[in-house]
Amino acid sequence: MTSFITRAFVTVGATAGAALLASGVAAAHVTVDAPGAQQGGYAVLTFKVPTESDTAGTTKLTVTLPGFKSARTEPIAGWKSEVVKNQDAEVTSVTWTADPGVSVPPGQFQRFALSVGPLPDEAELSFNATQTYSDGEVVNWDQPTPENGEEPEHPAPAIMLAEASEEGGHGHSVATANNHEADNHEGSASEKDTTARWLGGIGLALGALGAALGLGAVIRSRRS
């Protein structure tokens, strides 16, 4: 009985250790997150870049993009960003480079945010990435996930895209339409308010004129 319990604890411990090791390895990968990303809409891509090296820091990150019409980087202190476009003015890649003396130290990570759109009509979108270390080492995160589901050593960061909402097509378009509707409503309300003020002012002026004429008539009748 004691031997059985011992073997059970050993098995559970080994399983838990393997799970923790696997999660640690996965956490060290370059990943991307985009909550609420919809096909045809706009989203903020946040790339999480950990430094796996024990002796060097991350000094550069290049991400390949599928040709977005719009891509804007978020400023990061100590880092410069470069957006590359093709002949059709579509954004094909973004590179973040650390200033001299700046890096993502060993055991730490950095987030790189990028606002992009419109997103393609695809269920999944992956981004090949290249991570460069201060000692010159370059790691390419560009391996697709095989059909068997096993994670490769250097998987390409990827996100899942939800289908466009049925209410009005793409999420960004709906938001834009709502903004325009709100602007038009505010404009109409402003015009109505201005008209009411003009009419009120005219009414006051006519009332004052009528009062003045009536007072003049009274004064003239008394004199006579």
N, CA and C of each residue as an Amber inpcrd file, in Angstrom:
protein
   672
   0.8340000  -1.2050000   0.0000000   0.0000000   0.0000000   0.0000000
   0.8640000   1.2490000   0.0000000   1.9080000   1.2290000   0.8720000
   2.8230000   2.3700000   0.9570000   3.5540000   2.5800000  -0.3630000
   3.9550000   1.4800000  -0.9770000   4.6590000   1.5490000  -2.2650000
   3.7650000   2.1460000  -3.3340000   2.4700000   1.7690000  -3.3210000
   1.5230000   2.3000000  -4.3130000   1.3610000   3.8060000  -4.1530000
   1.2210000   4.2660000  -2.8870000   1.0520000   5.7040000  -2.6240000
   2.2840000   6.4660000  -3.0630000   3.4570000   5.8960000  -2.8050000
   4.7100000   6.5580000  -3.1940000   4.7940000   6.7220000  -4.6950000
   4.4520000   5.6280000  -5.4230000   4.4890000   5.6900000  -6.8840000
   3.4860000   6.7190000  -7.4030000   2.3380000   6.8260000  -6.7540000
   1.3170000   7.7850000  -7.1800000   1.8120000   9.2120000  -7.0230000
   2.4640000   9.4880000  -5.8830000   2.9870000  10.8370000  -5.6560000
   4.0890000  11.1710000  -6.6450000   4.9210000  10.1830000  -6.9620000
   6.0010000  10.4020000  -7.9310000   5.4220000  10.7250000  -9.2990000
   4.3700000   9.9770000  -9.6880000   3.7450000  10.2030000 -10.9920000
   3.1190000  11.5790000 -11.0680000   2.3860000  11.9570000 -10.0150000
   1.7520000  13.2750000  -9.9840000   2.7920000  14.3720000 -10.0150000
   3.8710000  14.1910000  -9.2450000   4.9300000  15.2010000  -9.2230000
   5.5910000  15.3570000 -10.5690000   5.8470000  14.2450000 -11.2430000
   6.4770000  14.3060000 -12.5600000   5.5720000  14.9950000 -13.5660000
   4.2720000  14.6870000 -13.4990000   3.3160000  15.3140000 -14.4120000
   3.2440000  16.8100000 -14.1830000   3.1710000  17.2010000 -12.9140000
   3.1080000  18.6260000 -12.5910000   4.3680000  19.3360000 -13.0230000
   5.5110000  18.6760000 -12.8070000   6.7780000  19.2890000 -13.2190000
   6.8400000  19.4710000 -14.7170000   6.3840000  18.4680000 -15.4580000
   6.3810000  18.5700000 -16.9230000   5.4700000  19.6970000 -17.3780000
   4.3200000  19.8420000 -16.7120000   3.3790000  20.9090000 -17.0810000
   3.9810000  22.2750000 -16.8140000   4.6350000  22.4240000 -15.6750000
   5.2660000  23.7020000 -15.3540000   6.3840000  24.0130000 -16.3340000
   7.1560000  22.9940000 -16.6830000   8.2430000  23.1990000 -17.6400000
   7.6930000  23.6190000 -18.9850000   6.6180000  22.9520000 -19.4150000
   6.0150000  23.2890000 -20.7080000   5.4860000  24.7060000 -20.6940000
   4.8140000  25.1030000 -19.6070000   4.2710000  26.4520000 -19.5380000
   5.3800000  27.4770000 -19.5050000   6.5200000  27.1330000 -18.8670000
   7.6510000  28.0560000 -18.8320000   8.2380000  28.2680000 -20.2030000
   8.3220000  27.1880000 -20.9680000   8.8530000  27.3010000 -22.3270000
   7.9180000  28.1320000 -23.1860000   6.6000000  27.8750000 -23.0790000
   5.6330000  28.6140000 -23.8810000   5.6540000  30.0980000 -23.5350000
   5.8240000  30.3710000 -22.2320000   5.8150000  31.7630000 -21.8020000
   7.0190000  32.5230000 -22.3410000   8.0780000  31.8000000 -22.7020000
   9.2870000  32.4440000 -23.1980000   9.2070000  32.7610000 -24.6810000
   8.1480000  32.3300000 -25.3330000   7.9950000  32.5920000 -26.7620000
   7.5540000  34.0320000 -27.0150000   7.8760000  34.5320000 -28.2050000
   7.3270000  35.8150000 -28.6430000   5.8700000  35.5670000 -29.0240000
   4.9560000  36.3060000 -28.4160000   3.5270000  36.1080000 -28.6580000
   2.8560000  37.4230000 -29.0330000   1.6220000  37.3290000 -29.5350000
   0.8610000  38.5250000 -29.8890000  -0.5610000  38.3760000 -29.3680000
  -1.1270000  39.4870000 -28.9370000  -2.4790000  39.4870000 -28.3960000
  -3.2620000  40.6330000 -29.0250000  -4.5330000  40.3910000 -29.3450000
  -5.3810000  41.4340000 -29.9510000  -6.8280000  41.1910000 -29.5500000
  -7.2200000  41.5690000 -28.3210000  -8.5910000  41.3160000 -27.8500000
  -9.6390000  41.9740000 -28.7520000 -10.6630000  41.2120000 -29.0770000
 -11.7680000  41.7440000 -29.8740000 -11.4720000  41.9220000 -31.3490000
 -10.3780000  41.3590000 -31.8390000 -10.0200000  41.5200000 -33.2570000
 -11.0610000  40.8640000 -34.1530000 -11.5560000  41.6350000 -35.1390000
 -12.5810000  41.1470000 -36.0720000 -12.0960000  41.2720000 -37.5010000
 -12.5390000  40.3650000 -38.3320000 -12.2300000  40.4280000 -39.7540000
 -12.7610000  41.7380000 -40.3340000 -11.8970000  42.4490000 -41.0550000
 -12.2940000  43.6980000 -41.6710000 -12.2230000  44.9010000 -40.7580000
 -11.9870000  44.6790000 -39.4660000 -11.9450000  45.7870000 -38.5170000
 -10.5320000  46.2340000 -38.2110000 -10.3990000  47.0610000 -37.1800000
  -9.1100000  47.5490000 -36.7150000  -8.8380000  46.9740000 -35.3290000
  -7.5600000  46.8220000 -34.9780000  -7.2090000  46.2490000 -33.6850000
  -5.8360000  46.7450000 -33.2570000  -5.5620000  46.5820000 -31.9710000
  -4.2370000  46.8900000 -31.4330000  -3.5210000  45.5680000 -31.1880000
  -2.4380000  45.3450000 -31.9230000  -1.6240000  44.1460000 -31.7440000
  -0.5700000  44.4410000 -30.6810000  -0.5080000  43.6020000 -29.6650000
   0.5030000  43.7720000 -28.6240000   1.4320000  42.5680000 -28.6360000
   2.6720000  42.8000000 -29.0500000   3.6730000  41.7350000 -29.1020000
   4.4290000  41.6960000 -27.7730000   4.4290000  40.5310000 -27.1640000
   5.1470000  40.3400000 -25.9030000   6.4530000  39.6210000 -26.1960000
   7.5630000  40.2950000 -25.8900000   8.8830000  39.7830000 -26.2680000
   9.7310000  39.5420000 -25.0190000   9.9140000  38.2830000 -24.6120000
  10.7690000  37.9750000 -23.4680000  12.2140000  37.7700000 -23.9220000
  13.1340000  38.0260000 -23.0330000  14.5500000  37.7650000 -23.3170000
  14.9060000  36.4050000 -22.7320000  15.2240000  35.4580000 -23.6040000
  15.5500000  34.1020000 -23.1730000  17.0220000  33.9400000 -22.8170000
  17.8750000  34.7930000 -23.3600000  19.3060000  34.6820000 -23.1130000
  19.6260000  35.0060000 -21.6540000  20.6480000  34.3260000 -21.1080000
  21.0880000  34.5840000 -19.7420000  22.1850000  35.6390000 -19.6860000
  22.7290000  35.9950000 -20.8440000  23.8830000  36.9020000 -20.8550000
  23.7000000  38.1330000 -21.7290000  22.6390000  38.1740000 -22.5560000
  22.4430000  39.2990000 -23.4760000  21.0040000  39.7860000 -23.4090000
  20.8050000  41.0520000 -23.7970000  19.4760000  41.6310000 -23.7970000
  18.9180000  41.7630000 -25.2040000  17.6020000  41.8850000 -25.3190000
  16.9530000  42.0780000 -26.6140000  17.1020000  43.5420000 -27.0290000
  17.5990000  43.7770000 -28.2280000  17.8350000  45.1460000 -28.7030000
  17.0640000  45.4810000 -29.9750000  16.3920000  44.4840000 -30.5680000
  15.7040000  44.7620000 -31.8280000  14.6150000  43.7280000 -32.0660000
  13.5020000  44.1880000 -32.6280000  12.4040000  43.2970000 -33.0010000
  11.8430000  43.7370000 -34.3420000  11.7390000  42.8050000 -35.2740000
  11.1240000  43.0700000 -36.5730000   9.9380000  42.1330000 -36.7560000
   8.8020000  42.7090000 -37.1180000   7.5740000  41.9230000 -37.3220000
   7.0930000  42.1150000 -38.7520000   6.8610000  41.0150000 -39.4530000
   6.3500000  41.0620000 -40.8220000   4.8250000  41.1520000 -40.7900000
   4.2760000  42.0640000 -41.5910000   2.8280000  42.2810000 -41.6340000
   2.2730000  41.9070000 -43.0100000   0.9830000  41.5760000 -43.0900000
   0.3950000  41.1170000 -44.3540000   0.0280000  42.2200000 -45.3340000
   0.4530000  43.4500000 -45.0820000   0.1200000  44.5480000 -45.9840000
  -1.0940000  45.3140000 -45.5200000  -0.9920000  45.9430000 -44.3550000
  -2.0920000  46.7320000 -43.8210000  -2.1260000  48.1190000 -44.4560000
  -3.3200000  48.6510000 -44.6040000  -3.4440000  50.0160000 -45.1070000
  -3.0120000  51.0280000 -44.0480000  -3.1740000  50.6340000 -42.7900000
  -2.8140000  51.5350000 -41.6990000  -2.0700000  50.7560000 -40.6230000
  -0.9920000  51.3370000 -40.0960000  -0.2380000  50.7380000 -38.9960000
   0.4890000  51.8550000 -38.2520000   0.1760000  51.9900000 -36.9780000
   0.7800000  53.0470000 -36.1640000   1.3680000  52.4510000 -34.8910000
   2.5960000  52.8220000 -34.5840000   3.2730000  52.3000000 -33.4080000
   3.0010000  53.1710000 -32.1840000   3.1140000  52.5450000 -31.0270000
   2.9950000  53.2770000 -29.7640000   4.3940000  53.6570000 -29.2920000
   4.6090000  54.9150000 -28.8960000   5.9480000  55.3320000 -28.4560000
   6.4240000  54.5330000 -27.2490000   7.6960000  54.1440000 -27.2700000
   8.3230000  53.4350000 -26.1550000   9.6140000  54.1700000 -25.8150000
   9.7630000  54.5540000 -24.5740000  10.9650000  55.2770000 -24.1550000
  12.2130000  54.4320000 -24.4120000  13.1920000  55.0130000 -25.0960000
  14.4390000  54.3130000 -25.3660000  14.4290000  53.4590000 -26.6210000
  13.3200000  53.4940000 -27.3690000  13.2080000  52.6860000 -28.5810000
  12.7340000  53.5490000 -29.7450000  13.2270000  53.2130000 -30.9330000
  12.7800000  53.8610000 -32.1690000  12.0370000  52.8280000 -33.0110000
  11.0360000  53.2690000 -33.7540000  10.2740000  52.3580000 -34.6180000
  10.3540000  52.8180000 -36.0620000  10.3610000  51.8600000 -36.9630000
  10.3980000  52.1440000 -38.4010000   9.3230000  51.3230000 -39.1010000
   8.4420000  52.0030000 -39.8130000   7.3620000  51.3530000 -40.5470000
   7.7430000  51.2890000 -42.0200000   7.7080000  50.0980000 -42.5940000
   8.1000000  49.8980000 -44.0040000   6.8510000  49.6250000 -44.8400000
   6.7380000  50.3260000 -45.9700000   5.6070000  50.1560000 -46.8740000
   6.0870000  49.6820000 -48.2450000   5.1880000  49.0140000 -48.9840000
   5.5090000  48.5960000 -50.3410000   5.0800000  49.6660000 -51.3370000
   5.1750000  49.3630000 -52.6270000   4.8580000  50.3500000 -53.6570000
   3.3730000  50.7370000 -53.6790000   2.5390000  49.9090000 -53.0500000
   1.1080000  50.2200000 -52.9770000   0.7500000  50.9380000 -51.6730000
   1.7710000  51.4000000 -50.9560000   1.5970000  52.1180000 -49.6860000
   0.9950000  51.2280000 -48.6010000   1.1730000  49.9210000 -48.7120000
   0.7090000  48.9870000 -47.6900000   1.8630000  48.6900000 -46.7310000
   1.5570000  48.6360000 -45.4550000   2.5970000  48.4010000 -44.4420000
   2.9460000  46.9100000 -44.4120000   4.2190000  46.6100000 -44.6640000
   4.6680000  45.2180000 -44.7490000   5.5140000  44.7700000 -43.5590000
   6.0560000  45.7110000 -42.7970000   6.8370000  45.3300000 -41.6180000
   7.0560000  46.5250000 -40.7040000   7.3400000  46.2090000 -39.4590000
   7.6820000  47.2350000 -38.4700000   8.8970000  46.7440000 -37.6910000
   9.8470000  47.6420000 -37.4710000  11.0480000  47.2990000 -36.7030000
  11.2060000  48.2560000 -35.5360000  11.3770000  47.6890000 -34.3500000
  11.6870000  48.4730000 -33.1540000  13.1560000  48.2600000 -32.8200000
  13.9060000  49.3410000 -32.6460000  15.3350000  49.2580000 -32.3410000
  15.6330000  50.0460000 -31.0750000  16.3590000  49.4280000 -30.1510000
  16.6920000  50.0790000 -28.8860000  17.7990000  51.1060000 -29.0890000
  17.7290000  52.1980000 -28.3210000  18.7970000  53.1880000 -28.3350000
  20.0610000  52.5750000 -27.7260000  21.2410000  53.1470000 -28.0150000
  22.4820000  52.6320000 -27.4290000  22.3880000  52.5460000 -25.9030000
  22.7700000  51.4060000 -25.3780000  22.7350000  51.2020000 -23.9380000
  21.3960000  50.7340000 -23.4030000  20.3880000  50.6250000 -24.2720000
  19.0510000  50.1890000 -23.8660000  18.7820000  48.7810000 -24.3890000
  18.1260000  47.9520000 -23.6060000  17.7520000  46.6010000 -24.0350000
  16.7100000  46.0370000 -23.0810000  16.1640000  44.8960000 -23.4660000
  15.2920000  44.1430000 -22.5660000  16.1890000  43.1320000 -21.8600000
  16.5020000  43.3360000 -20.5890000  17.4940000  42.5050000 -19.8930000
  17.0560000  41.0490000 -19.7590000  18.0050000  40.1610000 -19.4810000
  17.6670000  38.7550000 -19.2370000  16.6510000  38.6240000 -18.1070000
  15.6910000  37.7360000 -18.2950000  14.6820000  37.5110000 -17.2840000
  13.5420000  38.5110000 -17.3050000  13.5360000  39.4420000 -18.2720000
  12.4660000  40.4220000 -18.3680000  11.8450000  40.3770000 -19.7660000
  10.7560000  41.1560000 -19.9530000  10.1010000  41.1930000 -21.2580000
   9.6490000  42.6150000 -21.5520000   9.3140000  42.8590000 -22.8180000
   8.8450000  44.1680000 -23.2600000   7.6280000  43.9790000 -24.1570000
   6.6730000  44.8990000 -24.0450000   5.5070000  44.8750000 -24.9280000
   5.6710000  45.9290000 -26.0170000   5.3350000  45.5470000 -27.2420000
   5.3810000  46.4510000 -28.3860000   3.9790000  46.5020000 -28.9970000
   3.3360000  47.6600000 -28.9250000   1.9530000  47.7940000 -29.3900000
   1.8920000  48.4390000 -30.7640000   0.9360000  47.9700000 -31.5590000
   0.8010000  48.4290000 -32.9350000  -0.6800000  48.4480000 -33.3100000
  -1.1830000  49.6070000 -33.7260000  -2.5770000  49.7310000 -34.1630000
  -2.6250000  49.5110000 -35.6760000  -3.4280000  48.5260000 -36.1140000
  -3.4470000  48.1570000 -37.5360000  -4.8690000  47.9700000 -38.0530000
  -4.9840000  47.9290000 -39.3840000  -6.2640000  47.6360000 -40.0160000
  -6.2770000  48.0690000 -41.4730000  -7.3070000  47.7080000 -42.1910000
  -8.3120000  46.7150000 -41.8060000  -7.7150000  45.3030000 -41.7810000
  -8.2390000  44.4670000 -40.9220000  -7.7640000  43.0930000 -40.8160000
  -8.3540000  42.2530000 -41.9540000  -7.6050000  41.2730000 -42.4400000
  -8.1020000  40.4520000 -43.5610000  -9.2360000  39.5360000 -43.1400000
  -9.9650000  39.0350000 -44.1100000 -11.0710000  38.1160000 -43.8490000
 -10.5350000  36.6920000 -43.7240000  -9.7830000  36.4580000 -42.6650000
  -9.1870000  35.1520000 -42.4060000  -9.4660000  34.7500000 -40.9600000
  -9.5240000  33.4560000 -40.7200000  -9.8020000  32.9670000 -39.3680000
  -8.5960000  33.1350000 -38.4560000  -7.3960000  32.9900000 -39.0120000
  -6.1660000  33.1140000 -38.2250000  -5.1630000  33.9760000 -38.9650000
  -4.4040000  34.7530000 -38.2030000  -3.4120000  35.6450000 -38.7910000
  -2.1110000  35.4960000 -38.0190000  -1.0320000  35.1640000 -38.7270000
   0.2660000  34.9820000 -38.0730000   1.2490000  36.0520000 -38.5370000
   2.2460000  36.3260000 -37.7040000   3.2360000  37.3670000 -37.9810000
   4.6370000  36.8080000 -37.7180000   5.4200000  36.6440000 -38.7560000
   6.7940000  36.2080000 -38.5620000   7.5740000  37.3230000 -37.8580000
   8.3510000  36.9540000 -36.8620000   9.1000000  37.9410000 -36.0930000
  10.5610000  37.5420000 -35.9850000  11.4210000  38.5580000 -35.9000000
  12.8570000  38.3400000 -35.7410000  13.3340000  39.1030000 -34.5100000
  13.9190000  38.3760000 -33.5720000  14.4070000  38.9580000 -32.3210000
  15.9340000  38.9810000 -32.3400000  16.5050000  40.1510000 -32.0920000
  17.9610000  40.3090000 -32.1040000  18.4690000  40.6580000 -30.7140000
  19.5560000  39.9830000 -30.3170000  20.1540000  40.2070000 -28.9970000
  21.3950000  41.0990000 -29.0920000  21.7910000  41.6230000 -27.9340000
  22.9260000  42.5390000 -27.8860000  24.2490000  41.8700000 -28.2440000
  24.3260000  40.5310000 -28.1530000  25.5550000  39.8280000 -28.5230000
  25.5540000  39.3970000 -29.9870000  24.5330000  39.8330000 -30.7560000
  24.4670000  39.5110000 -32.1780000  23.6210000  38.3040000 -32.5150000
  23.1650000  37.5600000 -31.5260000  22.3290000  36.3910000 -31.8000000
  20.9810000  36.8270000 -32.3630000  20.5050000  36.0950000 -33.3830000
  19.2210000  36.3920000 -34.0120000  18.3260000  35.1540000 -33.9370000
  17.1170000  35.3350000 -33.4510000  16.1570000  34.2290000 -33.3460000
  14.9520000  34.5530000 -34.2240000  14.6190000  33.6460000 -35.1280000
  13.4740000  33.8260000 -36.0220000  12.2670000  33.0640000 -35.4750000
  11.2070000  33.8060000 -35.2090000   9.9520000  33.2120000 -34.7560000
   9.0200000  33.1300000 -35.9710000   9.1450000  32.0380000 -36.7210000
   8.4370000  31.9440000 -37.9960000   7.9140000  30.5470000 -38.3180000
   7.9260000  29.6570000 -37.3430000   7.4790000  28.2940000 -37.6110000
   5.9690000  28.1570000 -37.4250000   5.2810000  27.6300000 -38.4430000
   3.8260000  27.4260000 -38.3060000   3.5400000  26.2510000 -37.3780000
   2.3650000  26.2700000 -36.7670000   1.9620000  25.1580000 -35.9080000
   1.5080000  23.9920000 -36.7760000   2.1090000  22.8010000 -36.6160000
   1.7260000  21.6600000 -37.4530000   0.3050000  21.1950000 -37.1660000
  -0.2320000  20.3860000 -38.0680000  -1.6120000  19.9140000 -37.9470000
  -1.8270000  19.0440000 -36.7120000  -0.7680000  18.3900000 -36.2290000
  -0.9300000  17.5340000 -35.0570000  -1.0460000  18.3430000 -33.7660000
  -0.9040000  19.6730000 -33.8630000  -1.0910000  20.5310000 -32.6990000
   0.1330000  20.7060000 -31.8330000   1.2140000  19.9850000 -32.1050000
   2.4260000  20.1200000 -31.3060000   3.1050000  21.4640000 -31.5970000
   3.4890000  22.1490000 -30.5460000   4.0770000  23.4740000 -30.7040000
   5.5250000  23.3620000 -31.1610000   5.9010000  24.0820000 -32.2120000
   7.2910000  24.0430000 -32.6850000   8.2130000  24.8020000 -31.7310000
   9.4890000  24.7330000 -31.9920000  10.4600000  25.3800000 -31.1090000
  10.3640000  26.9010000 -31.1670000  10.1550000  27.4360000 -32.3730000
  10.0620000  28.8890000 -32.5490000   8.7920000  29.2330000 -33.3460000
   7.6340000  29.1270000 -32.7100000   6.3800000  29.3740000 -33.4300000
   6.2070000  30.8490000 -33.7820000   5.5630000  31.0980000 -34.9100000
   5.2540000  32.4710000 -35.3040000   4.1040000  32.9870000 -34.4420000
   4.1820000  34.2190000 -33.9350000   3.0620000  34.7830000 -33.1710000
   1.8020000  34.8050000 -34.0320000   0.6620000  34.4430000 -33.4520000
  -0.5760000  34.3700000 -34.2340000  -1.7740000  34.7510000 -33.3800000
  -2.8330000  35.2360000 -34.0490000  -4.0970000  35.5730000 -33.3890000
  -5.2430000  34.9610000 -34.1800000  -6.3700000  34.7770000 -33.5120000
  -7.5940000  34.3240000 -34.1570000  -8.4910000  35.5360000 -34.3950000
  -9.1310000  35.6030000 -35.5550000 -10.0030000  36.7160000 -35.9020000
 -11.4580000  36.2640000 -35.8880000 -12.2800000  37.0230000 -35.1830000
 -13.7100000  36.7290000 -35.1730000 -14.3330000  37.2140000 -36.4800000
 -15.4410000  36.5910000 -36.8580000 -16.1370000  37.0260000 -38.0650000
 -16.7330000  38.4160000 -37.8470000 -16.8560000  39.1650000 -38.9380000
 -17.4200000  40.5150000 -38.8440000 -18.8270000  40.4430000 -38.2800000
 -19.1830000  41.3890000 -37.4130000 -20.5110000  41.4000000 -36.8050000
 -21.5740000  41.6440000 -37.8640000 -22.7470000  41.0370000 -37.6760000
 -23.8220000  41.1420000 -38.6630000 -24.5510000  42.4780000 -38.5800000
 -24.3530000  43.2140000 -37.4390000 -25.1260000  44.4450000 -37.2810000
 -24.7720000  45.5010000 -38.2810000 -23.5330000  45.5630000 -38.6340000
 -23.1960000  46.6110000 -39.5730000 -21.9010000  46.3340000 -40.2490000
 -21.6250000  45.0570000 -40.4750000 -20.3780000  44.7370000 -41.1400000
 -19.2690000  44.6630000 -40.1420000 -18.2320000  45.4710000 -40.3360000
 -17.0360000  45.4060000 -39.5340000 -17.1420000  46.3230000 -38.3320000
 -16.5280000  45.8670000 -37.2470000 -16.6240000  46.6000000 -35.9950000
 -16.2190000  48.0480000 -36.1210000 -15.1110000  48.3290000 -36.8540000
 -14.6340000  49.7030000 -36.9770000 -15.6390000  50.5440000 -37.7470000
 -16.2470000  49.9370000 -38.7720000 -17.2120000  50.6750000 -39.5820000
 -18.4280000  51.0580000 -38.7490000 -18.8820000  50.1230000 -37.8850000
 -20.0290000  50.4060000 -37.0330000 -19.7110000  51.5600000 -36.0940000
 -18.5280000  51.5100000 -35.4900000 -18.1410000  52.5770000 -34.5720000
 -18.0670000  53.9060000 -35.2970000 -17.5080000  53.8900000 -36.5040000
 -17.3960000  55.1240000 -37.2770000 -18.7670000  55.6670000 -37.6290000
 -19.6790000  54.7590000 -38.0400000 -21.0280000  55.1890000 -38.3890000
 -21.7300000  55.7870000 -37.1750000 -21.5460000  55.1640000 -36.0190000
 -22.1590000  55.6930000 -34.7990000 -21.6170000  57.0680000 -34.4600000
 -20.3140000  57.2470000 -34.6750000 -19.7110000  58.5550000 -34.4020000
 -20.2800000  59.6130000 -35.3260000 -20.4200000  59.2630000 -36.6320000
 -20.9820000  60.2040000 -37.5880000 -22.4200000  60.5560000 -37.2190000
 -23.1870000  59.5210000 -36.7910000 -24.5800000  59.7580000 -36.4150000
 -24.6530000  60.6850000 -35.2150000 -23.7500000  60.4660000 -34.2490000
 -23.7240000  61.3220000 -33.0680000 -23.3530000  62.7460000 -33.4530000
 -22.3810000  62.8930000 -34.3800000 -21.9830000  64.2250000 -34.8240000
 -23.1390000  64.9340000 -35.5070000 -23.8710000  64.1910000 -36.3780000
 -25.0040000  64.7920000 -37.0840000 -26.0900000  65.2100000 -36.0990000
 -26.3180000  64.3440000 -35.0810000 -27.3380000  64.6640000 -34.0800000
 -26.9500000  65.9170000 -33.3040000 -25.6670000  65.9920000 -32.9310000
 -25.2000000  67.1680000 -32.2020000 -25.3040000  68.4180000 -33.0660000
 -25.0090000  68.2460000 -34.3740000 -25.0920000  69.3890000 -35.2820000
 -26.5220000  69.8820000 -35.4100000 -27.4830000  68.9460000 -35.5410000
 -28.8880000  69.3390000 -35.6600000 -29.3690000  70.0210000 -34.3920000
 -28.9610000  69.4650000 -33.2370000 -29.3670000  70.0650000 -31.9720000
 -28.8050000  71.4680000 -31.8310000 -27.5480000  71.6300000 -32.2880000
 -26.9160000  72.9510000 -32.2040000 -27.6360000  73.9510000 -33.0860000
 -28.0150000  73.5080000 -34.3150000 -28.7280000  74.4000000 -35.2310000
 -30.0780000  74.8140000 -34.6520000 -30.7950000  73.8190000 -34.0460000
 -32.0950000  74.1220000 -33.4460000 -31.9450000  75.1040000 -32.2960000
 -30.8950000  74.9150000 -31.5010000 -30.6700000  75.8090000 -30.3710000
 -30.3690000  77.2240000 -30.8440000 -29.5530000  77.3320000 -31.9050000
 -29.2240000  78.6540000 -32.4430000 -30.4700000  79.3510000 -32.9750000
 -31.3210000  78.6000000 -33.7090000 -32.5610000  79.1690000 -34.2540000
 -33.4760000  79.6500000 -33.1400000 -33.5780000  78.8450000 -32.0760000
 -34.4440000  79.2210000 -30.9510000 -33.9510000  80.5030000 -30.2960000
 -32.6350000  80.6200000 -30.1970000 -32.0820000  81.8280000 -29.5770000
 -32.3730000  83.0700000 -30.4310000 -32.2360000  82.9060000 -31.7640000
 -32.5350000  84.0330000 -32.6620000 -34.0040000  84.4490000 -32.5380000
 -34.9020000  83.4710000 -32.5600000 -36.3260000  83.7730000 -32.4460000
 -36.6430000  84.4200000 -31.1000000 -36.0110000  83.9140000 -30.0460000
 -36.2230000  84.5010000 -28.7310000 -35.7480000  85.9380000 -28.6700000
 -34.5930000  86.2040000 -29.3040000 -34.0560000  87.5670000 -29.3220000
 -34.9580000  88.5130000 -30.0930000 -35.4700000  88.0280000 -31.2320000
 -36.3860000  88.8660000 -32.0320000 -37.6520000  89.1640000 -31.2410000
 -38.1730000  88.1280000 -30.5420000 -39.3800000  88.3280000 -29.7430000
 -39.1700000  89.3640000 -28.6540000 -38.0210000  89.3130000 -28.0000000
 -37.7270000  90.2950000 -26.9590000 -37.6340000  91.7070000 -27.5360000
 -36.9960000  91.8080000 -28.6990000 -36.8430000  93.1180000 -29.3310000
 -38.2040000  93.6900000 -29.7120000 -39.0900000  92.8540000 -30.2930000
 -40.4210000  93.3190000 -30.6710000 -41.2280000  93.7120000 -29.4410000
 -41.0510000  92.9180000 -28.3670000 -41.7670000  93.2420000 -27.1340000
 -41.3310000  94.5890000 -26.5650000 -40.0010000  94.8320000 -26.6030000
 -39.4870000  96.1120000 -26.0960000 -39.9800000  97.2740000 -26.9500000
 -40.0100000  97.0470000 -28.2750000 -40.4830000  98.0950000 -29.1840000
 -41.9570000  98.3850000 -28.9320000 -42.7600000  97.3280000 -28.7370000
 -44.1880000  97.5090000 -28.4660000 -44.4020000  98.2720000 -27.1690000
 -43.6230000  97.9270000 -26.1440000 -43.7450000  98.6180000 -24.8600000
 -43.3960000 100.0900000 -24.9990000 -42.3510000 100.3870000 -25.7830000
 -41.9430000 101.7830000 -25.9820000 -43.0330000 102.5620000 -26.7140000
 -43.6220000 101.9410000 -27.7370000 -44.6930000 102.6210000 -28.4800000
 -45.9020000 102.8720000 -27.5900000 -46.2420000 101.8890000 -26.7560000
 -47.3940000 102.0570000 -25.8660000 -47.1510000 103.1660000 -24.8580000
 -45.9200000 103.2310000 -24.3010000 -45.5990000 104.2750000 -23.3350000
 -45.6630000 105.6430000 -23.9770000 -45.2000000 105.7350000 -25.2220000
 -45.2510000 107.0240000 -25.9440000 -46.6820000 107.4690000 -26.1600000
 -47.5580000 106.5220000 -26.4750000 -48.9670000 106.8650000 -26.7080000
 -49.6100000 107.3780000 -25.4340000 -49.2750000 106.7600000 -24.2910000
 -49.8320000 107.2100000 -23.0060000 -49.3810000 108.6250000 -22.6850000
 -48.0810000 108.8770000 -22.8880000 -47.5400000 110.2110000 -22.5850000
 -48.1990000 111.2650000 -23.4660000 -48.3850000 110.9750000 -24.7490000
 -48.9930000 111.9390000 -25.6550000 -50.4460000 112.2240000 -25.2800000
 -51.1730000 111.1650000 -24.8180000 -52.5860000 111.3610000 -24.4500000
 -52.7150000 112.2270000 -23.2110000 -51.7790000 112.0740000 -22.2530000
 -51.8320000 112.9020000 -21.0470000 -51.5440000 114.3790000 -21.3820000
 -50.6000000 114.5980000 -22.2740000 -50.2620000 115.9860000 -22.6330000
 -51.4270000 116.6720000 -23.3340000 -52.1340000 115.8950000 -24.0940000
 -53.2440000 116.4810000 -24.8280000 -54.4340000 116.7210000 -23.9100000
